[in-house]
Amino acid sequence: MDRETMARELQSRVKGPVRIGEPLARYTTFRIGGPADVLVEPVDEEDLARALAWARDHGVPVTLLGGGSNVLVPDEGLRGLVVRVGLDGIRWEDPDPQGRCGVVVGAGTVLARLVHEAARRGYQGLEPCAGIPGTVGGALVMNAGTRDGTIGQVVDWVRVVEPGGRLAVWPRERCGFTYRSSRMQVEGVPVVAARLVLAPGDRQAIAAAIRRYTAYRQRTQPLRYPNCGSVFKNPPGDASGRLIEACGLKGLRHGRAQISDQHANFIINLGGATAEDVLALMTTAWRCVRDRFGVVLEPEVRLLGSLARRWPPDPVAPAGSSDPNQA
């Protein structure tokens, strides 16, 4: 099916705008990426479900985008349908007898907005998410946070669109929250909303914690340049940034992309960087850390489209092998 036909058929079924050949760089914090064959922006949960069901019925591949803060889009763009999940909104419930408060949040809500609104109301639990870019949906999928706490720890339930387009509510136990991951990420299940439960706390202490986390990120991360956040997950008991820095790669450039000289686990767009520039730096860092330390780094950034099919750059040794180069 050509993209004009795709767009015409889809627009007859959804209320949200449908665009052909929409450049995706504008929708990512990296400011990198080619066009989507067809992009749709559902206006509500039912609209999202209809779009996904249509794609399933017609065998059209789907890529989900939220705030675009943890993704790398290939330079040639993405084939099929790109669904931009922009459902936002915050609904606060009345506190329970213990003072805990439930809040239902749309997946497209900016995470920073939720963090600061919770603090203003005197509820704690989201402070480790302060300063993290992107949306609540993206934060849930990757279980955003720090070693002090993650968003998954305050989740009551998550509303998702299951395969087939059916809306379903998953309790926290079903979400499979782990370090920088979740069942939603592993299975590619889109999040549309979630209910969090936050405990009452001291407003001044909450505000101080938010300032502390935000200041730390501003001090240690290259926030002045477009980037995707941390490129690699931290291996057990270590930090990817430390390993990459120990390889002497801070400041390394490829084209208009650079391994940040402020934090080695960040790759920045100096202006005009391509996905190929970024992938080249990721490959260099991955190989250097593997060869020097025997550690195989796992990407934290989501490599989309053709980029995902090209990672890892070399065969990875099976678990228990002492040779990192063994296939």
N, C-alpha and C positions, 0 to 999 in steps of 0.2 A: 504494500500500500504506500503510495507516495504521500509526502507530508501535507500537501494541500488537501488531499482526501481525508487524511487523518484529522487535520484541524477542523474541516467542515463537519465531519461526523461527530467529533467530540464536542464541538460547540453547540450542536443540537441537543446534547444531553446534559451539559453542565451550565451553571449560571455564571461562573467566573470567566475572566478573559482567557482566550487562547491565542498564542502568538506563534508565528512561523519564523524559524531562523533567528531566534532571540539570542544575542550575545550573553554568555553566562558570566563573563568576568565581572560584570557590575553586581552580580548577586553573591560574590564570594569575598571574604576579607583579604584573600591573596591578590585579588584583582587580576586573576589569570583565568583563561579558559575560552574556548571557541563557542560556536552557536549550538543551541538545541534544535533538533529537527522540529519539535513542537513543544512549547512550554504552556502549561496551564496553571492558573492560580485559583484553586477552589475557594469559594466564599464561606463555606461552612463544612461541618463534618460529613453531612450527607452528600454534598458536592464532591468531596474528596473520595468517598466510597464509590460514587458513580463513575468518576474518572478511572479509578483503579479497576473497577469491574469491567468497564469498556475495554481497557488495555488488555486485561486477561482474556476476554472473549475474542479479541482480535489478534492475540499473540504478539502484542507490541511490547517491547522491553521498556521498563520504567526505571527512572532514577529519581530519588527523592532528595529535595534540597530544603533545608531549613534556613537558618541564618547564614549559612555558608562559611562558618568560622573554622571548620575542621576538615576541609575538602580540597582536593586538587583536581581541577577539570582539565582534560587534555586539550591541546591546542586545536585539534580538529573538531572539538565539540563532542556532543553526545547524541547518539542515534536513538530513535524512538521517542518516547514521551518523557519529559522532565516535569515533575510535579513540585511546585514550590508551595510548601506547607506554611502558610502565613496566618493560621488561625490564632488570634490572640484574645486576651481578656483575662481578668482576675476577679474571682468572686469569693469574698471572705464570708465565712460562716460564723455563727455565734459561738463563743468559747464554751467548752464543756465544763463540768463542775471542778475539774482540776486546773482550769485556765488554759488548756490546750486549744488551739484554734485550727480548724480545717480550712484549706483554701484550694479552690478548684481553678486551675490555670490552663489556658490554651497553649498548645505547643508552639505557636508562633510568637508568644510573649517574650519580649527582650528580658533575658535573665537578670540584667542589672536592675531593671525596673522592679522585678519581684523582690530582689534582695533588699533594696532600699525601702520599698513599701512595707515589707515585713519588719524592718528595723524601726521605721517610724511608728508602727503599731505596737512595738515592744515584744516581738516574737523572735526567738532565736532558733538556730539550726541551719541557716543558709549562709552564715558568715564566710565559710571556706570557699563559697562560690563568688565572693566579691572580686570584681576585676576581671572575671572570665567573660570573654565576648560571646555573642551568639544568643540563641533562643533557648527557652526552657525545653523544647522538644529535643534539640541537639544535646543539651546537658543531660537529659534523661537517658538518651541512647548511649552516650559514652560515659555515663555515671561521673559527671564532672565533680571536681572538688580538689582537696589536698589530702595529705596524710592525716590531717586533723578531722576530716569528715567529708562525706560526699552527699550529693543530692539524693541518692538512692536510699540513704538512711532515714529520710523523713517522708518517704513515699508511702501512701496508703494504698492507692491503686492507680493504674495507668489505663487510659482508654486508647485502644489501637484499632487499626483496620486489618483484620486477618485476611489471609489469602481467599479470594472470592469476593472481597469487598464488604464483608460483614463487620460491623462495629462490635467490639467486645471489650469487656472490662477485665483487666488482669490484676489480681492482687499482687502486692509487692513480692511475695514469695515466688510467684510465677515469672517475675521479671528477670530473674537471674543476674542481679547486679554483682559485678566483680570489678577488679581494678580496670578502670577505663573501658568498661564494656558492659553489655547487658544482653539478654535474650533478644531484645528488639534489634540490636545491632547485628547479632549473629545470624538471625533469620530474616533480616531485611524487612521487619514489620514496622509500618509507619505509626508514630505516636500522634494523637490528635489532642489529648488533654490528660491531665493528671490531678489527683487530689493529694495534697501534702498535709501533714499534721505537724504543727510547730508548737513548741513549748514557750510559755511566758518567760521573760528574762528582763534584766535591767537594761533600760534603753541606753544609758551611757556606756555600759560595758559592751553592748552589741555594736554601737556606733564606733567605739574604740577598736574593736576587732575588725570591723569592716575597713576602717582607715589603715590598720596594720597590714591586712592582706593586700589591699589596693596599693599601698606604698611599696610593699615588697615587690609586687609585680612591676610597678613602674620603675623601681630601682634595678631590677635584674633582667627585665625583658625588653626587647626592642620595639616598643609600642608606637614609635614614630613612623615605622615603615609597615606597609601591607605585609601580612604574614598569616599563617594558618594556625598559630599556636604551636605547641610542642609537636615536633615532627615524629619522634620515636617515643614509645612507651619506655619507662624506666625498667631495666631488668631487675630481678629480685636482689635486694641488698646493695644496689648501686644506682647511679644516675647516668642516663644517656649523655647528657651534656658534659659530665666529667670525662667520660670515655672518649667522646669526640674531641674534646679539648686536649686530652692527653695524646691524641694522635697528631696534634699540631694543626688542626684544620680550622680553627677560628679565623674568620676573615677570608676564607677561601671563596673565590668567585668563579662562576661559570655564566658567561653572558651577562645578563643584568640581575642575576640572583646571587646571593651571598650567604654563606654560613655566618651568622651574626657574630661580631667580635664582642658582643655583650653577653650572649648566652648561646653556647654552641649547639643546643638542641632546637634552635630557631633558624629557619631560613627566611630571609627577607627579600622582598621585591624592591629593587633599587629604582624601578621605573622601567616598564617595558620588558620585564622578565617573562619567559615562556615556561610552560609546564616542563618542556624538555630540559631547560636550564635547571629547574628545581630537581627533576628526577636524576640528573647527572650528579648533583651535589649529594642527594640522598644515597645514590649508589656508591659514591666515593667514601662517604662516612660509614656506610654499612660494611663495605669490604675492609676498610682500615680497622674498624673495631673488631670485626671477626678475625682478621689475620693477626692482629696484635694481642688481643685479649681472649680470643676464643668465644666471644659473646655474639650471638646472632640477634641483632636488634629487630624489634617488631614495630612497624609503622603505627603511630597514633593517628596520623592524618589519613583520611579515607581517599585512596587512589581510585578515581572513577574511570569508567569506560576502558579504553585500550591500556591505560596506565596500570590498572589492576591486573591485567593479563600479562604484564611484563615484570611483575614483582613476585618473588624475590629475583634479583638480577642473576644469581647463581643458584645451583641446586643446594638445598639445605640438608645437612646431615640428619639422619633419624635420631630420635631421642636415645640417649645412652651412648652414642658414638663419640669417640675421643677425637675424631678427625673432622674439623668443621667443613672441609672441602668434599667429604664423602657424599655421594649421591644416595 
